[in-house]
């Protein structure tokens, strides 16, 4: 069996079986708790896909989030593979804020909704505000949010300007922002690619940025501080990927 067929088999089979397990958990009214089915199934799906595609994940900076409560992770976005990588690399009970189009995919969209991921329409401000309100409730319930503040995948591997929604969310809930960068997924599966290549990926976690005492008026400064932190993690102030 070719690598492409193994990947598609794992992708489709894992999506179907994972969705069935999530539906069963929903029907028995299993609560959404840290380490429960709604956390475990997405992580197992991600580990399986990474194993099948030969992608190795190395994580640095875990000491920055040890013992930290719910947080807003802000990550760069290079590839669809980023989702698998972050689910495996980052600790805590995680929920993505993801573009609403993904929720329209048969079976996969059902899995996203049942597992508590949050759809967002970035072209509809009222809808986007409602999505971040939902994320706020999840943070208060003990989950952490993962947001790709660039708004879309990078076409050239560099860090794009950050949108403000994730930072307004962190200020509103008074939860810390944790800058995260993924290095290596752009070459493994760039935007428009279909089958990932094998390779090594690194996740670099930065020090949390406190939002206690910040107000809405501080949002631009928080965006700038977070962008600078992400650029530094990438190895340069402008966000160009380096091996540093």
N, C-alpha and C positions, 0 to 999 in steps of 0.2 A: 504494500500500500504506500503510495507517495505521501510525502510530508503534507502536501496541500489537502489530500483526502483525509489524513489523520486529523488535521486541524479542523476541517469542516465537520467531521464526525464528532469531535469533541465539543465544538461550538454548538452545533445543533442538538446533539444528544444531551449535553450538559444543561442547555437552556430548557429543554423539555422536562428532563428529570428534576431539575432544580425548581422549575415553576410548579410541578406537581407537588413537590414537598412543601413549598410555600403555601399553595392552596390548601393542602391538608392542615397545615398549622393555622391558617386563617379560619377554616371551618371548625376546628376544635377550640377556637378563640384563645390561642396561645398568646400571652402578652409579649410585647416587644421589650425584651430585657437584654442587657449586655451579655453577649456570649450565647444568646438563644438562637433559634432557627433563622430568624431574619438577619442575624449577623453571620452565622456559620455558613449558610448556603452560598451567599455571594462570594465569600472568601474561598470556599472549596472549589467553586466554579473557576475562580481566577487562578488558583494554584494548579488546577488541572490544565488549563489553557497554557499557562506559562511552561509547564512541564512538557506538554506535547510539542510546543513550538521551540523548545530549547532555549528559552529566555531565562537567564540567571539574574536575580535581583540582589543587589548589595545596598544596605541601608546604613547611613551614618547620621549621627545627631540624635539618636533615640534618648540620650540622657537629657535633652532639652524638654521632653514631654513626660518623663517619668514622674508619676504621681500627680500629673496635671489633670484637672477636671475637664468637663466639656470645653471644646475649643473650636475655632473656625480655622480650618486649614485652607490656605490659599496657595494654589499650585499652578505652575506653568502647564501649558497643554500643547503637546507635540503630536500625539497619536492616540488612536482608540485604545492602544495597549496601555496607556497611562492609567486607565481605570483598573485593570487587573493588577498592575504594579502597585498602585497606591493601596488597594484593598489588602494586599499581602504585606506591604511594608509598614503601614501606619497602624499604631495601636489604638484601641478604643472601639466603641460602638459607632460605626461610621454611616453617614447618610450623604449621598451626593446631591447637589443641586445640578440638574442636567437638562439639556435642551429638550423641549417637549416633543420634538419629532421622534426621539427614541422611544417614547411611551406609546407611539402609534404602531410600532413593529409588532406583528402578531406573536403571541406567547412571551417574547422578550419584554414587551411593554407591560404585560400583566405581572411578570416577575418584578419589574422595577416598582410598580405601584404597591404590590403586596409587601415587598421588603422595606417599604417606607422611603424610597428615593423620591426626590422632589422635582417635579417638572417645572421648567421656567420658559416663558416666552419673552425673550429679551427685546422683542419688537413691540411689545404691549406693556407700557409702563404699569398700568393698574394690575395686570396679571403678574408681572414681575414682583411688584410690591407684595401681593398676596402670597407668592411663593416664598419670599423671604420671611413673611410672617409665620408661615408653616415651619420654616427652618428654625425660627426663633422658639417656637413651641417645643420642637425636638431637642434643641439645646437645653432648654429649661427642664426637659424630662431626662437629661443625662446623656444624650447622644452628642457626637461631634459632627460638624458639617464639613464637607469638602466642596470647595468652590473653585472653578477655573475662571478667575476674574478677567482674563483676556477676552472671554466671551466666545472664542472659537479656537480651533487648532491653528498653530503657527504654520505658515507656508514655507518658511525659510529656516526654522529652528531658533530664531531669536525671540526674546521676550517682547511681547507687544504691550501697548499701553493698557493699564488696568482700569476696569470699570469699578464704580463705587459701591455697588450693591452689597458685596460681601463685607465691606468695611462699615457700612451703615448698620448692617446686621450685628456685627461684633460690638459696635458702640451701643446699640439699642439694648442688647442683652447683657452687656458688660462682661463678655467672655473674651479671652485673649485671641489674638490673631497669631497663627503659627505659619511662617513662610516655609514653603517646601518647593524644591525643584527636582524635576526628573531629567536625567541626562542619559541619552542613548536611544530613546524610543523613536526619535525622528528618523534615524537610519533604518530601524527595524521595521517600522510600518508608517511611512509618511502619509499625509492626507491624500486620499484617493487610492491608496494601496489596498490589497485584498488579503494576501497571505503574509503573515509576519515572518521575518527572517530570524534565525537563531542569533543570539548575541548576549552581551552583558549590559545591564542597565543599573544605574546608580540613582538612589533616592537620597537627597540631602535635606535634612530637617534643620531649620534654623531655630534660634532662641525665640520664645514666645514674646509677643509685643502686647503689653497690658493695655486694656481699654478702660480700666476702672477710673471713673471720674471724667472720662471724655464725654463730650456732647456732639450733637450733629454738626456743629460748626467746626469740629476737629477732623472731619472726614477726609478732607484733602491732604492734611498733614499725615494722617494715618496711611492713606494710599501711597504717598511719597516715601514714607519710611519703609513700608512693606516692599515697594518696588525696589528700593535701594538694597534691602536685605536679600531679596530674591536675586538681584543682579550680582551681589557679592557671593552668594552661594553658587551661582553659575560660573563664577570665576572672573567676572569683569563687571564694571559699573553699567555697561550698556546691555547686559544680558546675553552677549554672544557666548555660545557654548564653548567651554574649554575643558581640559582635563584636570584643571587645578582644584 
